[in-house]
């Protein structure tokens, strides 16, 4: 098979670029949001100030000598990036290190009163309890009256669009496909996805965000189990708070409680999922690798074995897509099959576009997007893709 030579990994060193904006603007803003979310004491405020200064003008500093995960980060390659500017190392590294240092600053891992307190939890809970979430769950009542194939398609689009999940649920309206979700799709391999779910084996789902984005993932999982599309689902979440809204086990439990407490069909889904977890039909895993700065090409042996034996691994969200294909500015027409050839089993990506990385487009689609939007289509969250390599 002909393979396109890999371009360099993305850095944040180009002013005006999307990665540079994340490092120079988004990370300092996140620090201020976290600062205001809890009544932290002076020590935490000083640590947050130091992290903000480091992000803007300093270098990646090492973890304390007694950090529980010091050895793991060194195995992931920390020695090669420590002491260098945040803008001059691979963007995946800068982002991952930022969140690890932020957790250190707020005392998440250290013995003390803030140990284990998710600094992003207030934002996650507010989204989970929003009117928009309640409206989306109420739409399940109408969806329940649709044929199974329609429900499957709607729930797939709900999972794809995340916090725009209502676009997927509107598929219960016969004209909605033309108005909403589908025009935003830059690639759609859904016709190749469904034949892989034959009722046998295990589906692995690598989750992305909590709250309004995790709930549609869980609804899709519940449907696949109820309809006998898969025998078992393994849901992979983050081992600790990461990228503000990435889902942890605690976020999963919050989402299940929100579903079971909701009226109507939402509670039916919630009870089915709760039961599936208790009997093992739905399992949750929180492997340290999911919060690493490494691409999925470097999957450790245990995760590689799980994905190799799965009927299908579904990779959710923008960050997981970057890690799946490699965090590089590929030519958009680079075949998705080429850049995922390293993955040990069948894989599907469900992703709303929020960063520059993209593969698998046909030339006409790319041309039309550029003509209409320049390069904004890559990062605005208004386009999405379903890509499959079987």
C-alpha positions as CSV (number, residue, x, y, z in Angstrom):
1,X,0.0,0.0,0.0
2,X,1.3,3.5,-0.9
3,X,1.7,5.6,2.2
4,X,1.8,9.4,2.3
5,X,5.0,10.6,4.1
6,X,4.0,11.9,7.5
7,X,4.3,15.6,8.0
8,X,5.8,16.9,11.2
9,X,3.8,16.8,14.4
10,X,2.0,19.9,15.3
11,X,3.7,22.5,17.5
12,X,2.3,25.7,19.0
13,X,5.1,27.9,17.8
14,X,3.3,29.7,15.0
15,X,1.5,32.9,16.1
16,X,-2.0,33.0,14.8
17,X,-2.2,29.2,14.5
18,X,-4.9,27.2,16.3
19,X,-2.4,25.4,18.6
20,X,-0.7,28.7,19.5
21,X,-4.1,30.2,20.4
22,X,-4.8,27.3,22.7
23,X,-1.5,27.6,24.5
24,X,-1.4,31.4,24.7
25,X,-5.1,32.2,25.3
26,X,-7.2,29.1,26.2
27,X,-4.9,27.7,28.9
28,X,-4.6,31.0,30.8
29,X,-8.4,31.4,30.6
30,X,-8.9,27.8,32.0
31,X,-6.6,28.7,34.9
32,X,-8.8,31.7,35.7
33,X,-12.0,29.6,35.4
34,X,-10.6,27.0,37.8
35,X,-9.5,29.7,40.2
36,X,-13.0,31.0,40.5
37,X,-14.7,27.6,40.7
38,X,-13.6,26.8,44.2
39,X,-12.6,28.8,47.4
40,X,-9.0,27.7,47.1
41,X,-6.5,29.0,49.7
42,X,-3.5,31.2,49.0
43,X,-1.2,28.3,48.4
44,X,-3.3,27.1,45.4
45,X,-3.6,30.6,44.1
46,X,0.1,31.1,44.1
47,X,0.6,27.8,42.3
48,X,-2.0,28.8,39.7
49,X,-0.2,32.1,39.2
50,X,3.1,30.3,38.7
51,X,1.5,27.9,36.2
52,X,0.0,30.8,34.2
53,X,3.4,32.6,34.1
54,X,5.1,29.4,33.0
55,X,2.6,28.8,30.2
56,X,3.1,32.2,28.8
57,X,6.8,32.8,29.3
58,X,8.4,29.8,30.8
59,X,9.2,26.1,30.1
60,X,7.8,22.7,31.0
61,X,8.9,22.1,34.5
62,X,9.3,18.6,36.1
63,X,6.9,17.1,38.5
64,X,7.9,16.9,42.2
65,X,10.3,14.1,43.0
66,X,7.6,12.4,45.1
67,X,4.9,12.5,42.4
68,X,3.1,9.2,42.2
69,X,3.3,9.1,38.4
70,X,6.8,10.5,37.9
71,X,8.1,7.3,36.5
72,X,5.2,6.9,34.1
73,X,5.7,10.3,32.6
74,X,9.4,9.6,32.1
75,X,8.5,6.4,30.3
76,X,6.2,8.5,28.1
77,X,9.2,10.7,27.2
78,X,9.2,13.6,29.6
79,X,12.9,13.9,29.7
80,X,12.9,15.0,26.0
81,X,10.6,17.9,26.5
82,X,11.2,19.2,30.1
83,X,13.0,22.5,30.1
84,X,11.7,23.5,26.7
85,X,9.2,26.2,25.9
86,X,5.5,25.2,25.9
87,X,5.4,26.4,22.3
88,X,8.3,24.4,21.0
89,X,7.3,20.9,21.9
90,X,4.6,18.7,20.3
91,X,1.2,20.2,20.9
92,X,-0.1,17.0,22.4
93,X,2.7,17.2,25.0
94,X,2.0,20.8,25.8
95,X,-1.7,20.2,26.3
96,X,-1.3,17.0,28.4
97,X,1.4,18.5,30.5
98,X,-0.7,21.6,31.2
99,X,-3.5,19.5,32.6
100,X,-1.2,17.4,34.7
101,X,0.5,20.6,36.1
102,X,-3.0,22.1,36.7
103,X,-4.0,19.1,38.8
104,X,-0.7,19.5,40.8
105,X,-1.4,23.2,41.4
106,X,-4.8,22.5,42.9
107,X,-3.6,19.6,45.0
108,X,-5.6,16.9,43.2
109,X,-3.1,14.1,43.9
110,X,-1.5,15.3,47.1
111,X,-2.7,14.4,50.6
112,X,-4.9,17.2,51.9
113,X,-8.4,18.8,51.7
114,X,-8.4,19.1,47.9
115,X,-7.2,15.6,47.1
116,X,-9.5,14.0,44.5
117,X,-11.6,17.1,43.9
118,X,-12.2,17.5,40.2
119,X,-11.4,21.2,39.4
120,X,-13.7,21.0,36.4
121,X,-16.7,19.4,38.2
122,X,-18.8,22.6,38.6
123,X,-18.7,23.1,34.8
124,X,-19.6,19.5,34.1
125,X,-22.5,19.4,36.5
126,X,-23.9,22.7,35.2
127,X,-24.0,21.4,31.7
128,X,-25.6,18.1,32.8
129,X,-28.3,20.0,34.6
130,X,-29.0,22.5,31.8
131,X,-32.4,23.1,30.1
132,X,-30.7,22.0,26.9
133,X,-29.9,18.6,28.3
134,X,-33.5,18.2,29.6
135,X,-34.9,19.1,26.2
136,X,-32.6,16.6,24.5
137,X,-33.7,13.8,26.9
138,X,-37.4,14.7,26.4
139,X,-36.9,14.1,22.6
140,X,-36.3,10.4,23.4
141,X,-40.0,10.0,24.1
142,X,-40.9,10.8,20.4
143,X,-37.9,8.8,19.2
144,X,-39.1,5.7,20.9
145,X,-42.0,5.5,18.5
146,X,-39.8,5.4,15.5
147,X,-38.5,2.1,13.9
148,X,-35.3,0.6,15.3
149,X,-33.3,1.6,12.2
150,X,-34.4,5.3,12.6
151,X,-33.6,5.2,16.3
152,X,-30.1,3.8,15.6
153,X,-29.4,6.5,13.0
154,X,-30.6,9.2,15.3
155,X,-28.6,8.0,18.3
156,X,-25.5,7.6,16.2
157,X,-25.8,11.2,15.1
158,X,-26.5,12.3,18.7
159,X,-23.3,10.6,19.7
160,X,-21.4,12.2,16.8
161,X,-22.5,15.8,17.4
162,X,-22.2,15.7,21.2
163,X,-23.4,18.9,22.7
164,X,-25.3,19.5,19.5
165,X,-27.0,16.2,20.0
166,X,-30.5,17.7,19.3
167,X,-29.5,17.6,15.6
168,X,-29.4,13.9,15.8
169,X,-32.6,13.5,17.7
170,X,-34.4,15.6,15.1
171,X,-34.0,12.7,12.7
172,X,-37.3,11.6,14.1
173,X,-38.6,14.5,11.9
174,X,-38.5,13.2,8.3
175,X,-37.1,16.5,6.9
176,X,-34.5,17.0,9.6
177,X,-31.7,15.2,7.8
178,X,-31.6,17.8,5.1
179,X,-31.8,20.7,7.4
180,X,-29.3,19.9,10.2
181,X,-26.8,17.2,10.9
182,X,-26.0,15.7,7.5
183,X,-25.0,18.9,5.6
184,X,-22.3,19.3,8.3
185,X,-20.8,15.9,7.6
186,X,-17.5,16.1,5.7
187,X,-17.3,12.3,5.6
188,X,-19.9,9.6,6.3
189,X,-18.9,6.0,6.5
190,X,-22.0,5.0,8.6
191,X,-23.0,2.5,5.9
192,X,-19.8,0.7,6.6
193,X,-20.2,0.9,10.4
194,X,-23.5,-0.9,10.9
195,X,-22.5,-4.2,9.1
196,X,-19.7,-4.5,11.6
197,X,-22.2,-4.7,14.5
198,X,-23.6,-8.2,13.9
199,X,-24.6,-9.1,17.4
200,X,-21.4,-10.9,18.3
201,X,-18.4,-9.8,20.4
202,X,-17.4,-6.6,22.2
203,X,-17.6,-3.0,21.2
204,X,-14.9,-0.7,22.7
205,X,-15.9,2.9,23.0
206,X,-13.2,5.4,23.8
207,X,-15.2,8.3,25.3
208,X,-14.5,11.9,25.0
209,X,-16.4,14.6,27.0
210,X,-18.7,14.3,30.0
211,X,-22.1,15.9,30.5
212,X,-24.2,16.5,27.4
213,X,-21.7,14.7,25.2
214,X,-21.4,11.6,27.3
215,X,-25.2,11.1,27.6
216,X,-25.6,10.6,23.8
217,X,-22.8,8.0,23.9
218,X,-24.5,6.1,26.6
219,X,-27.9,6.2,24.8
220,X,-26.2,4.8,21.7
221,X,-24.6,2.0,23.8
222,X,-27.9,1.2,25.4
223,X,-29.6,0.9,22.0
224,X,-26.9,-1.4,20.6
225,X,-27.2,-3.7,23.6
226,X,-31.0,-3.7,23.7
227,X,-31.2,-4.4,19.9
228,X,-28.6,-7.2,20.2
229,X,-26.1,-5.4,17.9
230,X,-23.3,-6.3,20.3
231,X,-22.9,-8.7,23.2
232,X,-20.9,-6.4,25.5
233,X,-19.5,-2.9,25.6
234,X,-16.3,-1.7,27.2
235,X,-16.4,2.1,27.9
236,X,-12.9,3.7,28.2
237,X,-12.8,6.9,30.2
238,X,-10.0,9.1,31.6
239,X,-8.3,8.0,34.8
240,X,-8.4,11.6,36.2
241,X,-9.8,15.0,35.1
242,X,-8.3,16.0,31.8
243,X,-9.0,18.6,29.1
244,X,-11.6,20.3,31.2
245,X,-14.6,18.2,30.2
246,X,-13.2,14.7,29.4
247,X,-15.2,12.0,31.0
248,X,-14.0,10.1,34.1
249,X,-15.8,7.3,36.0
250,X,-17.3,9.9,38.4
251,X,-18.7,11.7,35.3
252,X,-20.1,8.4,34.0
253,X,-22.0,7.9,37.3
254,X,-23.3,11.4,37.2
255,X,-24.6,10.9,33.7
256,X,-26.3,7.6,34.7
257,X,-27.9,9.3,37.7
258,X,-29.2,12.1,35.5
259,X,-30.7,9.6,33.1
260,X,-32.4,7.4,35.8
261,X,-33.8,10.6,37.5
262,X,-35.2,11.9,34.2
263,X,-38.8,11.4,33.2
264,X,-40.0,9.2,30.3
265,X,-37.8,7.2,28.0
266,X,-34.6,8.7,29.4
267,X,-35.1,6.8,32.6
268,X,-35.7,3.6,30.7
269,X,-32.3,4.0,29.1
270,X,-30.8,4.9,32.4
271,X,-32.1,1.8,34.2
272,X,-31.0,-0.4,31.4
273,X,-27.5,1.0,31.5
274,X,-27.3,0.8,35.3
275,X,-28.3,-2.9,35.0
276,X,-25.8,-3.5,32.3
277,X,-23.0,-2.2,34.4
278,X,-24.0,-4.3,37.4
279,X,-24.1,-7.5,35.3
280,X,-20.9,-6.7,33.4
281,X,-22.6,-6.3,30.0
282,X,-21.3,-2.7,30.1
283,X,-17.8,-2.4,31.7
284,X,-15.8,0.7,32.4
285,X,-12.1,1.1,32.2
286,X,-9.8,4.0,33.1
287,X,-6.3,3.1,31.7
288,X,-3.5,5.6,32.4
289,X,-2.6,5.7,28.7
290,X,-5.8,7.6,27.9
291,X,-4.4,10.6,29.7
292,X,-0.9,10.4,28.1
293,X,0.6,12.7,25.5
294,X,1.2,9.9,23.1
295,X,-0.6,8.9,19.8
296,X,-2.6,5.7,19.6
297,X,0.2,4.2,17.5
298,X,1.9,3.8,20.9
299,X,-0.9,1.8,22.6
300,X,0.5,-0.3,25.4
301,X,0.3,-4.1,25.0
302,X,-2.8,-4.6,27.2
303,X,-4.9,-2.0,25.4
304,X,-3.6,-3.2,22.0
305,X,-4.8,-6.7,22.9
306,X,-8.3,-5.4,23.9
307,X,-8.7,-3.5,20.7
308,X,-7.4,-6.3,18.6
309,X,-10.1,-8.7,19.9
310,X,-12.9,-6.2,19.8
311,X,-15.6,-6.3,17.1
312,X,-15.1,-2.6,16.7
313,X,-13.4,0.2,18.6
314,X,-15.3,3.5,18.4
315,X,-13.1,6.6,19.0
316,X,-15.0,9.6,20.1
317,X,-14.1,13.3,19.8
318,X,-11.5,15.6,18.5
319,X,-8.6,14.8,20.8
320,X,-9.0,11.1,20.3
321,X,-9.0,11.6,16.6
322,X,-5.8,13.6,16.7
323,X,-4.2,10.7,18.7
324,X,-5.7,8.1,16.4
325,X,-4.4,9.5,13.1
326,X,-1.3,11.3,14.5
327,X,-1.3,15.0,15.5
328,X,-0.1,16.3,12.2
329,X,-1.3,18.6,9.5
330,X,-2.0,15.8,7.0
331,X,-3.2,16.7,3.5
332,X,-7.0,16.4,4.0
333,X,-7.2,13.8,1.2
334,X,-4.8,11.4,3.0
335,X,-6.6,8.1,3.2
336,X,-8.0,7.4,6.7
337,X,-7.1,3.7,6.2
338,X,-3.5,4.6,5.7
339,X,-3.1,6.7,8.9
340,X,-5.0,4.2,11.0
341,X,-3.2,1.1,9.6
342,X,-1.3,0.8,12.9
343,X,-4.5,0.3,14.9
344,X,-4.9,-3.4,15.9
345,X,-8.5,-3.9,14.9
346,X,-11.5,-2.4,13.2
347,X,-11.9,1.3,14.2
348,X,-14.5,4.0,13.7
349,X,-14.0,7.7,14.4
350,X,-17.0,9.9,15.4
351,X,-15.7,13.4,15.6
352,X,-16.9,17.0,15.5
353,X,-14.1,19.1,13.9
354,X,-12.5,21.4,16.5
355,X,-8.8,21.3,15.4
356,X,-6.7,21.4,12.3
357,X,-6.1,17.7,11.9
358,X,-8.2,15.9,9.2
359,X,-7.8,13.0,6.9
360,X,-10.0,11.0,4.6
361,X,-11.8,13.7,2.6
362,X,-12.5,13.4,-1.1
363,X,-11.0,16.3,-3.2
364,X,-14.3,17.8,-4.1
365,X,-15.4,18.0,-0.5
366,X,-12.2,19.7,0.5
367,X,-12.4,22.2,-2.4
368,X,-16.0,23.1,-1.5
369,X,-15.2,23.6,2.2
370,X,-12.2,25.8,1.4
371,X,-14.2,27.8,-1.1
372,X,-17.0,28.5,1.4
373,X,-15.0,29.0,4.6
374,X,-11.3,29.2,4.0
375,X,-9.7,27.0,6.7
376,X,-12.3,27.9,9.4
377,X,-14.2,24.6,8.7
378,X,-11.4,22.7,10.4
379,X,-11.8,24.2,13.9
380,X,-15.3,25.7,14.2
381,X,-17.2,22.7,15.5
382,X,-19.8,23.1,12.7
383,X,-18.7,20.0,10.7
384,X,-18.3,16.4,11.7
385,X,-17.2,13.0,10.3
386,X,-17.9,9.3,10.6
387,X,-14.9,7.4,9.3
388,X,-14.4,3.6,9.4
389,X,-11.5,1.3,8.8
390,X,-12.6,-2.3,8.9
